[in-house]
């Protein structure tokens, strides 16, 4: 009975978040140098708009919004998985150094492949994933104990150190870029949503659509790991194998997401906490809600950055940081 109530609450919260996101999307479609009334937006979406509105919405605004939707889901689910795997409420792809590894992969891409055509965008998530995977492997090697396996308590500290190292390497490589490429890289690092074409949607879509359900299917194992390694073993969970598998999913989700929206932090930190408060601690319920919250936060942040600060829009990462920074400090004061 209690489980049914949780499921009903989860569905209700998810529907509310979807409705909120639809409202934000309609506002976002109206945001920009060319204003389009909400009624005209709806008419255009249903195929009754004029040529100008159709061009603006379908070729410029809609791909960017879909990118923020997909990336927000990926970052939210990735953060929830990382917090479950590490048993640390402060875990986040950015804090653990995964974003720093992804930025290293991106710098390698723009250094050697930036002159390729638009189809090269399909390779960007792969490069950021390889960079994030490299950071994850180093972190695992440094946190692995021969007798106790991966020590969750070390993940944060080692992640911060690895992040600093990768950031230093990335900065060094970026200084050797030409002016245009350096401008792109610097804006990417502060969380600029640069993926604005349908080719970028195609590049990101398979990662999110495939890996998000895989992460949700590991909900029971995440619940077991949250009880401690000994308890998880008693429940029949292969701790090391499960932890490595879920880390790989989290790395792929976060790396592919930041490939198109830049090094945005704090979404993976804030979304799982809010989801846990809304629907409880079971991963089966709060993993999907964390993804929806990440979607709402990123779409809203990008809309705010583009609308309020016209004609000089600011990256969505700065808006997210303005929200996530104080919340992170709040969590530090509340976490033992």
C-alpha positions as CSV (number, residue, x, y, z in Angstrom):
1,X,0.0,0.0,0.0
2,X,2.8,2.4,0.9
3,X,4.6,1.5,-2.3
4,X,1.5,2.3,-4.3
5,X,1.2,5.7,-2.5
6,X,4.9,6.4,-3.4
7,X,4.3,5.5,-7.0
8,X,1.2,7.7,-7.2
9,X,3.1,10.6,-5.6
10,X,6.0,10.1,-8.1
11,X,3.6,10.2,-11.0
12,X,1.9,13.3,-9.7
13,X,5.2,15.1,-9.1
14,X,6.4,14.0,-12.6
15,X,3.3,15.4,-14.2
16,X,3.6,18.7,-12.4
17,X,7.3,19.0,-13.5
18,X,6.4,18.2,-17.1
19,X,3.6,20.9,-17.1
20,X,6.1,23.4,-15.6
21,X,8.6,22.5,-18.3
22,X,6.0,22.9,-21.1
23,X,5.2,26.4,-19.8
24,X,8.9,27.3,-19.7
25,X,9.4,25.9,-23.2
26,X,6.6,28.1,-24.6
27,X,8.2,31.1,-22.9
28,X,11.6,30.1,-24.2
29,X,10.3,29.8,-27.8
30,X,9.1,33.4,-27.4
31,X,12.5,34.6,-26.1
32,X,15.0,36.2,-28.3
33,X,15.6,39.2,-30.5
34,X,12.5,38.3,-32.5
35,X,9.4,38.1,-30.2
36,X,6.7,35.6,-31.2
37,X,3.4,35.7,-29.3
38,X,2.4,32.4,-27.4
39,X,-0.6,32.0,-29.7
40,X,1.7,32.2,-32.8
41,X,4.1,29.8,-31.2
42,X,1.4,27.2,-30.8
43,X,0.1,27.8,-34.3
44,X,3.6,27.4,-35.7
45,X,4.2,24.2,-33.7
46,X,1.0,22.7,-35.2
47,X,2.0,23.7,-38.7
48,X,-0.1,26.8,-39.2
49,X,2.6,29.5,-38.8
50,X,4.1,31.8,-41.5
51,X,7.5,31.2,-43.0
52,X,9.4,33.6,-40.7
53,X,8.1,32.0,-37.5
54,X,8.6,28.5,-38.8
55,X,12.2,29.3,-39.7
56,X,13.0,30.9,-36.3
57,X,11.3,28.2,-34.2
58,X,12.3,25.0,-36.0
59,X,15.8,26.0,-37.2
60,X,17.1,28.1,-34.3
61,X,15.1,27.8,-31.1
62,X,13.6,24.4,-30.9
63,X,16.9,22.4,-31.4
64,X,18.5,24.4,-28.6
65,X,15.6,23.7,-26.3
66,X,15.6,20.0,-27.0
67,X,19.4,20.0,-26.3
68,X,18.7,21.6,-22.9
69,X,15.9,19.1,-22.2
70,X,18.1,16.1,-23.0
71,X,21.2,17.4,-21.2
72,X,19.2,18.4,-18.1
73,X,17.8,14.9,-17.8
74,X,21.3,13.4,-18.3
75,X,22.9,15.6,-15.6
76,X,20.1,15.0,-13.1
77,X,20.1,11.2,-13.5
78,X,23.9,11.1,-13.5
79,X,24.1,13.1,-10.2
80,X,21.5,10.8,-8.6
81,X,23.5,7.7,-9.6
82,X,26.8,9.1,-8.4
83,X,25.3,10.0,-5.0
84,X,23.9,6.5,-4.7
85,X,27.2,4.8,-5.7
86,X,29.4,7.0,-3.5
87,X,26.9,7.2,-0.6
88,X,27.8,10.9,-0.4
89,X,25.1,13.6,-0.7
90,X,27.7,16.0,-2.0
91,X,28.7,13.9,-5.1
92,X,28.2,15.6,-8.4
93,X,29.8,15.0,-11.9
94,X,31.5,18.4,-11.6
95,X,32.8,18.0,-8.0
96,X,34.0,14.4,-8.7
97,X,36.1,15.7,-11.6
98,X,34.1,14.1,-14.4
99,X,33.4,17.4,-16.1
100,X,37.0,18.3,-15.9
101,X,37.9,15.1,-17.7
102,X,35.1,15.8,-20.3
103,X,36.5,19.3,-20.9
104,X,39.9,17.8,-21.5
105,X,38.3,15.5,-24.1
106,X,36.7,18.5,-25.7
107,X,39.9,20.5,-25.9
108,X,41.5,17.6,-27.7
109,X,38.6,17.5,-30.1
110,X,38.7,21.2,-30.9
111,X,42.5,21.2,-31.2
112,X,42.7,18.4,-33.8
113,X,39.2,18.2,-35.4
114,X,37.6,21.6,-35.2
115,X,38.1,22.2,-39.0
116,X,35.9,19.3,-39.9
117,X,32.3,19.8,-41.1
118,X,29.2,19.8,-39.0
119,X,29.0,16.0,-39.0
120,X,32.1,16.1,-36.7
121,X,29.6,17.2,-34.0
122,X,28.6,13.5,-33.8
123,X,32.1,12.8,-32.4
124,X,32.0,15.4,-29.6
125,X,30.1,13.3,-27.1
126,X,32.5,10.5,-27.8
127,X,35.5,12.6,-27.0
128,X,34.0,14.1,-23.9
129,X,33.0,10.6,-22.7
130,X,36.5,9.3,-23.2
131,X,37.8,12.3,-21.3
132,X,35.3,11.7,-18.5
133,X,36.1,8.0,-18.5
134,X,39.8,8.7,-18.2
135,X,39.1,10.9,-15.1
136,X,36.8,8.2,-13.7
137,X,39.5,5.4,-14.2
138,X,42.1,7.5,-12.4
139,X,39.7,8.3,-9.6
140,X,38.8,4.6,-9.2
141,X,42.5,3.5,-9.1
142,X,43.3,6.1,-6.4
143,X,40.2,5.2,-4.3
144,X,40.4,1.5,-4.7
145,X,41.5,-0.6,-1.6
146,X,42.7,-4.1,-2.1
147,X,40.6,-5.4,0.7
148,X,37.6,-3.0,0.9
149,X,37.2,-2.2,-2.8
150,X,36.3,1.3,-3.9
151,X,36.1,3.6,-0.8
152,X,33.2,6.0,-1.3
153,X,34.6,8.4,1.3
154,X,37.7,9.0,-0.8
155,X,35.8,9.7,-4.0
156,X,35.1,13.4,-3.3
157,X,38.6,14.3,-2.1
158,X,40.3,12.4,-5.0
159,X,37.8,13.9,-7.5
160,X,38.6,17.4,-6.4
161,X,42.3,16.8,-6.9
162,X,41.8,15.1,-10.3
163,X,39.6,18.0,-11.3
164,X,42.3,20.5,-10.5
165,X,44.8,18.5,-12.5
166,X,42.6,18.2,-15.6
167,X,41.6,21.9,-15.4
168,X,45.3,22.9,-15.4
169,X,46.0,20.7,-18.5
170,X,42.9,22.0,-20.2
171,X,43.9,25.6,-19.6
172,X,47.4,25.0,-20.9
173,X,46.1,23.4,-24.1
174,X,43.4,26.1,-24.6
175,X,46.1,28.8,-24.5
176,X,47.6,27.3,-27.7
177,X,44.3,27.5,-29.7
178,X,43.6,30.2,-32.3
179,X,41.4,33.1,-31.2
180,X,38.1,31.8,-32.5
181,X,38.5,28.3,-31.1
182,X,39.7,29.7,-27.8
183,X,36.6,31.8,-27.6
184,X,34.5,28.7,-28.2
185,X,36.4,26.7,-25.6
186,X,36.3,29.4,-22.9
187,X,32.5,29.9,-23.3
188,X,32.0,26.1,-23.2
189,X,33.9,25.9,-19.9
190,X,31.6,28.3,-18.2
191,X,28.5,26.4,-19.3
192,X,27.4,28.0,-22.6
193,X,24.7,26.0,-24.5
194,X,26.3,25.9,-27.9
195,X,24.4,22.9,-29.4
196,X,21.8,24.7,-31.5
197,X,21.3,22.6,-34.6
198,X,19.5,19.3,-35.3
199,X,22.8,17.6,-35.9
200,X,23.6,18.3,-32.2
201,X,20.3,16.8,-31.1
202,X,21.0,13.7,-33.1
203,X,24.5,13.5,-31.5
204,X,23.1,13.7,-27.9
205,X,19.7,11.8,-28.3
206,X,21.0,8.2,-28.4
207,X,23.1,8.7,-25.3
208,X,20.2,10.0,-23.1
209,X,17.5,7.7,-24.5
210,X,19.7,4.6,-24.1
211,X,21.5,5.2,-20.8
212,X,18.7,6.8,-18.7
213,X,16.6,3.6,-18.7
214,X,19.7,1.6,-18.0
215,X,20.4,3.7,-14.9
216,X,16.8,3.4,-13.8
217,X,17.0,-0.4,-14.1
218,X,19.8,-0.4,-11.5
219,X,17.5,1.3,-8.9
220,X,17.3,-1.8,-6.6
221,X,21.1,-2.2,-6.6
222,X,21.5,1.5,-5.8
223,X,19.1,1.1,-2.9
224,X,21.1,-1.9,-1.6
225,X,24.4,0.0,-1.9
226,X,23.0,2.9,0.1
227,X,22.6,0.5,3.0
228,X,26.3,-0.2,3.0
229,X,28.6,-2.7,1.2
230,X,28.2,-5.5,3.7
231,X,24.4,-5.3,3.6
232,X,24.5,-5.1,-0.2
233,X,26.6,-8.3,-0.3
234,X,24.1,-10.0,2.0
235,X,21.3,-9.0,-0.4
236,X,23.2,-10.7,-3.2
237,X,24.6,-7.6,-5.0
238,X,28.1,-7.8,-6.5
239,X,29.3,-4.6,-5.0
240,X,32.4,-3.9,-7.1
241,X,30.8,-4.9,-10.5
242,X,27.6,-3.0,-9.8
243,X,29.5,0.1,-8.7
244,X,31.7,0.1,-11.8
245,X,28.8,-0.5,-14.1
246,X,26.8,2.4,-12.6
247,X,29.8,4.7,-12.6
248,X,30.2,4.0,-16.3
249,X,26.5,4.9,-16.9
250,X,26.9,8.1,-14.8
251,X,30.1,9.1,-16.6
252,X,28.6,8.6,-20.1
253,X,25.4,10.5,-19.2
254,X,27.2,13.5,-17.7
255,X,30.0,13.6,-20.4
256,X,27.6,13.4,-23.3
257,X,25.4,16.1,-21.7
258,X,28.1,18.6,-21.1
259,X,29.4,18.0,-24.6
260,X,26.5,20.1,-25.9
261,X,25.8,22.5,-23.0
262,X,29.3,23.2,-21.7
263,X,30.7,22.5,-18.2
264,X,27.5,23.2,-16.2
265,X,27.8,22.2,-12.6
266,X,25.5,21.8,-9.6
267,X,22.5,20.4,-11.6
268,X,23.7,16.9,-10.7
269,X,24.0,18.0,-7.1
270,X,20.7,19.9,-6.6
271,X,18.3,17.8,-8.6
272,X,18.7,14.5,-6.6
273,X,18.4,16.3,-3.3
274,X,15.2,18.0,-4.4
275,X,13.8,14.8,-5.9
276,X,14.6,12.9,-2.7
277,X,12.6,15.4,-0.7
278,X,9.7,15.3,-3.0
279,X,9.3,11.5,-3.5
280,X,11.5,9.8,-0.9
281,X,14.8,8.0,-0.9
282,X,14.0,5.0,-3.1
283,X,15.9,5.3,-6.4
284,X,13.1,3.7,-8.3
285,X,11.0,6.8,-7.5
286,X,13.5,9.7,-7.3
287,X,15.8,8.9,-10.2
288,X,13.2,9.8,-12.8
289,X,12.2,12.9,-10.8
290,X,15.8,14.0,-10.6
291,X,16.0,13.8,-14.3
292,X,12.9,15.9,-14.7
293,X,14.1,18.4,-12.2
294,X,17.4,18.7,-14.1
295,X,15.5,19.3,-17.3
296,X,13.4,22.1,-15.7
297,X,16.5,23.7,-14.1
298,X,18.5,23.8,-17.3
299,X,15.7,24.9,-19.6
300,X,14.7,27.6,-17.2
301,X,18.4,28.8,-16.7
302,X,19.0,29.0,-20.4
303,X,15.8,30.9,-20.9
304,X,16.6,33.3,-18.1
305,X,20.1,33.9,-19.4
306,X,18.8,34.6,-22.9
307,X,15.9,36.8,-22.0
308,X,16.6,38.9,-18.9
309,X,20.1,39.8,-20.0
310,X,19.3,40.8,-23.6
311,X,21.1,42.0,-25.8
312,X,24.1,40.4,-24.1
313,X,22.9,36.9,-23.0
314,X,24.9,35.1,-20.3
315,X,25.7,31.4,-20.3
316,X,23.2,29.1,-18.6
317,X,26.1,27.7,-16.5
318,X,26.4,31.1,-14.7
319,X,22.6,31.1,-13.9
320,X,22.8,27.5,-12.6
321,X,25.9,28.4,-10.5
322,X,24.1,31.4,-9.0
323,X,21.4,29.0,-7.8
324,X,23.6,25.9,-7.0
325,X,26.4,27.7,-5.2
326,X,24.3,28.9,-2.2
327,X,22.5,25.5,-2.1
328,X,25.9,23.7,-2.0
329,X,27.0,25.8,0.9
330,X,23.7,25.0,2.6
331,X,24.3,21.3,2.1
332,X,27.8,21.7,3.6
333,X,26.3,23.1,6.8
334,X,23.8,20.3,7.0
335,X,26.0,17.4,6.1
336,X,27.9,15.6,8.9
